[in-house]
Amino acid sequence: MRVEVKDLNIVFEGVCILSNLNLTVGEGEAVLITGPSGSGKTTLLRAILGIVPNVIPGSVRGFIKPEPCMIRSKAYYVPQEPWFSVVTPYVWSEILSFTPSQLRLGDVEDMLSAWGMSGYAFRTTYTLSAGELQRLALMVARLSRKEVVLLDEPASHLDSRNAKKVVRMVNVLRNSGTAVIIVDHDVKAWAGLVDKAYVLRNGTLDEDITSYYKEFDRLISELSKPQVQGDAVLEVRVTKYRPPGSRKIVLEDVEFTVRRGEVALVKGPSGSGKTTLLRLLATSVKEPVSGVRTNVIGKLIYVPDNPLLYFTEPTAAKEVGEGGVEKLREFGIVGREFTPITRLSTGERRRVAVASALVRGASIIVMDEPTVGLDIISKVRVLKAIVKAAEEGMAFVIASHDPLVERIANKVVPIHG
Amino acid sequence: MVSVGMVFRWISEVIFRSIFAGDDTPFKHSTLLINTPLVVTQILLASEGLTGVVVTMASLLAVHLMAGTSEALAYALIMTSLPAVWYFLTTLPFTTSLIASAVIALRVIAVGSALLTFIYFLNPLELSMLARKLGLRKASLYPAMTWKVTPHVMRDMKSAMLSAELKDEKLWKALAVTILAVNEYSSMYGEGTYARMQDFKPRYWYSGKAMRVFVLILAVDITALLLLYLG
């Protein structure tokens, strides 16, 4: 199916998000759309499917051919937040309920093995990590045999090995005649595969992707590790941890110490237990957790992988307080300080959550994937702010797949699962 | 010190573990045609006094032991013991007998545990499949989704509470944001299913072993009930 977008204009509450946007994606073509966080990339995908205005209200003008309701019936969409891309309770049910009926339960295990999820068929989907959910959603997208596939940051929660599998999967889809539209910040990962690449800024698509990216290498080279380290503020020892109702031990023999001014990166393949470790670490501050021993000096703040769960105030300005408004500006949150949190994009929310955590006088900040969904400029801003805070005496424990986070990490805590 | 947040997290953990914890097992592949009469029989048995309570609890224990899900039963007992204590204390002035009130409390535990066990072994995919067979195509996704969304929301609520507590923020602020989050979740799930809702074809299979075990326990419970009625 060929998808054509002509003179598309989208306005949300008086704010123009897309303006006279044009895009054509032919059969067997893969198109990459990149651009700053909050520029309207996800909105474009939503408009193509008719989610805007049918599920999310907004004023839409322009032409989408075929009609969004027609595209919807022939398309598969993997949204940015992996938690919402899987809707049935078990891994097997997600695969079998949305794919052609000739698939059998026995086939499910083979498919899962190919994606490094062997033995997952009977797992409950709410226990899967963001990376595992993302792999499951992509697996279903691949098997659904749709004519159009729309992927919103499909590899954001994946380790490099699985991210490469996503690229290979898109290649297979494209070769089979599927039109694929990918929204992603990682242009290098898709180089050589996509037929066209655009930058979405100021509401329109720009083919000059090089000028958008030329500054990035310099920005990245400015990242460095914090230099000053003090006394230990966090000691962690996990002997054994088994999630409720599961017979499988998820974490075993994990031990590390974090000193003042240090950034510790928790690293491991997706599904290895990084999020579980951070959650246990945060929980153990408030209540005893079997198999987990922690010693925390000072205040610990926890920023979950879904930034919405961090907030306790309705707007960014209230969340950071008077002293934090400058931090918001430093993170590029300008003119959105009083917008309700629920109307901010995921990337904006993530930046607000990090800004809020930094201004609360904590001695340790535990962050789960703080750079997911951010463009390079925002990532560098956030990471530089983390380094600056570390040099002022804060300690960080960060779980991430992002190689840029590794650039600022003083130590790596490997998690093997 | 025990905080409101800790109590809230504990309660949600108990509910979570007694209903949603654990992967899919063959024992979750019985059928409503067996499990519904079973839970009705167990409720009737439990209301027949102490002997009925013992038989009900024994049959629940047997199912959970065979399924390897005794942890879920343990949490069901913890959960039902909360209303049981309430019933014990509030009936005591009327019964004026510790034993009589204790039996009432035990009946509450037995009935509650039977219901929780019924829900625990209920497979939402069977409900989805039945809804589809009844021609409720659009509604067929809802049972399956409920079993995904409910534990997801509960887990995220716990994370939000924990995060707020660590920030030294008031719990109600986290609750307010959680309510906003739940509202957003419905929109996000709406987005996630928008393009593929019409593709949903629930698949389900029945486990012969699970059905045989449940039929056997149903037969024992019916026999016990008849004996109690006749006796």
Interface residues (C-beta under 8 A of the other chain):
Chain A: R46 L49 G50 I51 N54 V55 I56 R72 S73 A75 Y76 Y77 P79 E81 W83 F84 S85 V86 V87 T88 P89 Y90 W92 S93 L96 S97 F98 S101 L105 F122 R123 T124 T125 Y126 S144 P244 G245 S246 R279 A282 T283 V285 K286 E287 K299 L300 I301 Y302 V303 P304 N306 L308 L309 Y310 F311 T312 E313 P314 I341 T342 R360
Chain B: S3 G5 M6 R9 E13 F16 R17 F20 A21 G22 D23 D24 T25 T69 E71 A72 P124 L125 S128 L141 A144 M145 W147 K148 V149 P151 H152 R155 D156 S159 A160 L162 S163 A164 E165 L166 K167 D168 E169 K170 K173 A174 A176 V177 T178 L180 A181 N183 E184 Y185 S187 M188 Y189 G190 E191 G192 T193 Y194 A195 R196 Q198 D199 F200 K201 P202 R203 W205
